[in-house]
Amino acid sequence: MKRKKDRPLTPKERRSLMLLTLFLLSAIGLGVWLHLGHIEFIPPPEISMSAGEDLRIPVVELSPGRARIFRFDAQNDEPIRVFVGRLGNRRLVATFAACRRCDRASGRSRVSDGQLICGHCGEPMSILEEGATLPQEKDCTPIPVQFRIEGDSLVVRASDIEAGRPLFAREQN
């Protein structure tokens, strides 16, 4: 079998090959960016606060799809974690960052893409609509916390947070 003689690429062929390579790399990069742009690699850190301290958050910091967990450290008790975020474009929410099942689960709830993820089942928790009551069975619905809007801030009173402590007592069934 006769072997074909290799020849160097012409400048036009090199330029075409370079442009094709750049186009493919750009297309792959765009695809990766679009896919991974919706995934949080590192969830936002919890913000630690002292027990007895009111939670005040400027409403402008609560943009759609962003949420935070605030941890209220008590001296003799377990910390209480509160989830604060904005659902959709309008509705502000404040709930305890645990459902009535995941408090006893091995994992803790976390924030991902502005949603509260259950520490028991790993699924997004459904937030109650305004005025709705908690279901009787222990499910993945987080318990709401009262809040008010004062000026340009969302405020959760320390007394409302402490009132929820018995809901998560370890002795409860």
Helices and strands as residue ranges (DSSP letters): H 11-36, E 47-50, E 55-58, G 59-61, E 67-73, E 80-87, E 91-96, G 102-104, E 110-112, E 115-117, E 148-150, E 153-156, H 158-163, G 165-168
